[in-house]
Amino acid sequence: TNVDRTVSVYGKLAVGVANPEENVRLTVNGPVSFDNKKFETGTGTPQTGNYKKGDIVWNTDPKPTDYIGWVCIMSGTPGQWAPFGMIAAQ
């Protein structure tokens, strides 16, 4: 059954990770969702899957003049995406 209860964690929490980094409090292996927005990583915009306006893909291979990531600007499958956070050239 679904029960609404408070869960408190003191110290580090790792989900799907055997050896979290020493200086990180929360480590999750895979996409996460909070406040009804999905956050995941990749090297470009999604080509498949269902996304909602405001979902974000963080760039796993950032380079100068590239972008930090992409934000979904129109919900859909896979939605419409726009880059954000241009990285300055060195």
trRosetta pair geometry for C-beta under 8 A, 3 or more apart (Angstrom, degrees):
i j d omega theta_ij theta_ji phi_ij phi_ji
9 13 4.8 45 140 -70 158 122
11 25 7.9 -170 157 -144 32 81
12 20 5.9 -179 174 77 135 147
12 24 7.3 75 -132 97 111 62
12 25 5.7 -141 -111 -147 64 43
12 26 7.5 -174 -158 -71 62 36
12 27 7.5 10 -176 5 105 100
13 25 7.1 25 24 154 79 66
13 26 5.2 -1 65 -113 98 73
13 27 7.5 -177 96 32 54 63
14 17 4.2 -105 -173 67 112 100
14 18 7.6 -173 137 -44 146 5
14 20 4.3 -143 -87 -44 124 124
14 26 7.9 170 -82 -158 42 39
14 27 4.6 -4 -116 65 80 105
14 28 7.8 -177 -157 -75 47 39
15 27 7.2 -173 29 97 63 59
15 28 4.7 4 58 -118 110 74
15 29 6.7 -145 100 22 68 74
16 28 6.7 51 42 -165 105 52
16 29 3.5 -116 107 47 112 113
16 30 6.2 19 70 2 162 109
17 20 5.1 81 117 -72 131 80
17 27 4.6 -61 44 121 161 119
17 28 7.3 -136 -19 -117 119 10
17 29 4.9 156 -61 -38 84 108
20 24 5.7 -122 168 75 106 110
20 27 3.9 -177 -123 11 113 151
21 24 4.3 68 68 5 102 116
21 27 6.8 145 20 -81 79 135
24 27 5.3 78 117 -62 130 99
28 32 5.3 74 95 -68 159 118
30 40 7.7 -32 173 -122 53 95
31 38 5.8 6 174 -172 126 97
31 39 6.4 164 -158 83 76 47
31 40 3.7 -32 -101 -87 103 101
31 41 7.9 -158 -85 8 70 64
32 38 7.6 159 88 -152 37 53
32 39 5.3 -13 64 60 83 99
32 40 7.8 163 22 -74 53 60
33 36 7.1 8 175 -130 107 17
33 37 6.5 172 -151 80 71 35
33 38 5.0 -31 -95 -96 92 60
33 39 7.1 168 -88 15 38 74
34 37 6.6 -23 70 54 52 82
34 39 7.6 -12 22 2 86 117
36 52 7.5 -49 152 84 89 156
37 52 7.3 -123 -116 80 57 111
37 54 4.9 -86 -114 127 115 108
37 55 5.8 -178 -166 -92 74 51
37 56 7.1 36 161 1 114 90
38 51 6.7 -112 50 -131 133 81
38 52 7.2 117 7 35 103 92
38 55 4.2 5 55 -132 91 110
38 56 7.5 -171 94 35 58 55
39 55 7.4 -160 -68 -162 40 66
39 56 5.2 1 -114 65 75 97
39 58 6.9 32 -175 -20 91 106
40 55 8.0 6 13 175 94 104
40 56 7.7 168 32 94 55 57
40 57 5.6 -22 76 -113 82 72
40 58 7.3 -158 102 21 32 80
41 57 6.7 114 -134 -167 16 70
41 58 4.9 -38 -105 67 74 91
41 59 7.7 -33 -155 80 76 3
41 60 4.8 80 168 -61 112 106
42 45 7.8 132 97 -85 135 7
42 46 7.0 129 21 -71 172 68
42 57 4.9 -31 36 -173 109 122
42 58 7.7 120 25 66 58 48
42 59 7.5 -49 80 -113 52 38
42 60 6.2 -119 135 -2 3 110
43 59 6.9 61 -127 -150 38 70
43 60 5.7 -64 -69 50 70 97
43 61 5.2 18 -118 19 97 118
44 57 7.8 3 111 121 22 147
44 70 7.4 40 -177 -16 38 146
45 57 6.5 158 -116 40 44 149
45 70 4.9 -106 -87 132 85 170
45 78 7.3 135 150 115 93 133
45 81 4.0 171 -129 65 133 162
46 49 5.3 -65 174 48 141 115
46 51 6.3 143 50 -39 144 137
46 57 6.5 178 -33 -63 88 145
46 78 4.4 -156 106 -172 100 139
46 79 7.3 50 64 41 114 100
46 81 7.4 144 32 -52 74 144
47 78 6.0 -176 168 -17 9 154
48 77 7.4 1 -161 -179 48 85
48 78 5.8 -113 -104 -71 3 116
49 77 6.8 -158 100 -141 24 75
49 78 5.5 50 59 -118 68 94
50 76 7.6 -117 -141 140 63 23
50 77 5.0 -33 -94 -90 67 89
50 78 7.5 -124 -88 -122 20 48
50 79 7.8 94 -168 -36 38 100
51 55 4.6 -117 -164 45 101 151
51 72 4.6 -156 141 -99 124 156
51 75 6.5 -154 103 -138 59 57
51 76 6.9 -7 59 60 79 47
51 77 7.6 143 17 -96 71 39
51 78 5.8 41 7 179 116 64
51 79 3.9 -76 73 -11 110 141
52 55 5.5 110 59 -30 64 108
52 72 6.5 114 91 99 29 146
52 75 4.7 -3 -131 -109 50 107
52 79 7.3 -117 -47 -93 9 141
53 72 5.6 -139 -115 114 30 95
53 73 6.3 23 -133 -168 88 20
53 74 6.2 3 -86 -108 99 17
53 75 4.9 -68 -26 -45 80 84
53 79 7.5 -179 -70 -150 51 126
54 71 6.9 -21 -137 -171 25 102
54 72 6.4 -33 35 66 27 93
55 71 7.3 154 81 -157 44 57
55 72 4.3 29 51 11 89 129
55 79 7.2 122 46 40 122 173
56 69 5.7 48 -179 134 96 142
56 70 7.1 159 -154 83 57 47
56 71 5.3 -22 -101 -102 78 72
56 72 7.5 -120 -66 3 36 81
57 69 5.5 -179 92 -167 53 100
57 70 4.8 0 55 55 101 95
57 81 7.6 -10 22 -138 120 138
58 68 6.9 -42 -143 155 73 76
58 69 4.4 -57 -113 -89 39 133
59 62 4.8 102 105 -70 122 81
59 66 6.6 164 179 139 164 119
59 67 6.1 145 -39 93 145 70
59 68 5.9 -167 22 169 113 24
59 69 5.0 -147 -17 -83 79 57
59 70 7.6 98 -59 -14 88 80
61 66 7.9 -67 108 150 71 169
62 66 5.5 -175 -154 85 59 125
62 67 7.6 -111 -123 87 92 31
62 68 6.4 7 -106 -110 134 45
62 87 5.7 119 179 -45 110 155
63 66 4.4 80 56 -6 74 130
63 87 6.9 163 95 73 30 144
64 87 5.6 -124 -123 116 35 107
64 88 6.8 -39 -144 106 87 39
64 89 4.6 85 170 -118 121 51
64 90 5.4 -96 -93 -8 146 83
65 86 7.0 -13 -152 -172 38 98
65 87 6.5 -60 -6 76 15 81
65 88 7.8 9 -68 -174 53 16
65 89 5.2 19 -51 -70 96 92
66 86 7.6 174 98 -146 22 60
66 87 5.4 6 60 32 66 119
67 70 6.9 79 110 -63 140 67
67 83 3.9 -127 -75 -173 169 115
67 84 6.2 103 -169 60 118 30
67 85 5.6 105 -167 73 73 72
67 86 5.8 -44 -98 -93 70 49
67 87 6.8 -167 -98 -8 16 87
68 84 6.4 -49 57 98 99 73
68 85 3.2 -20 17 97 120 139
68 86 7.9 -85 -9 -37 82 11
68 87 6.6 129 -55 -55 72 93
69 83 7.4 168 103 -149 30 63
69 84 6.1 -14 73 56 73 90
69 85 6.4 36 28 39 72 125
70 81 4.6 25 168 179 123 119
70 82 6.6 160 -155 78 78 28
70 83 5.4 -49 -97 -98 77 50
70 84 6.9 142 -114 11 25 81
71 81 6.9 154 76 -151 31 71
71 82 6.0 -25 60 62 81 81
71 84 5.3 34 -8 -15 112 130
72 75 6.9 65 151 -88 125 45
72 79 4.3 -6 -147 143 115 149
72 80 7.0 107 -161 68 66 46
72 81 5.7 -44 -99 -94 52 74
73 79 7.8 140 45 163 45 102
73 80 5.3 -60 66 98 85 95
73 81 6.7 137 10 -121 86 19
73 82 5.0 36 -24 -1 133 112
74 79 5.8 168 86 -166 60 75
74 80 3.8 29 42 32 108 113
75 79 5.6 -57 -151 -111 22 104
76 79 4.3 150 51 -88 76 46
76 80 6.6 52 31 -18 127 72
78 81 7.7 -18 116 -30 102 115
83 86 7.5 70 131 -73 118 74
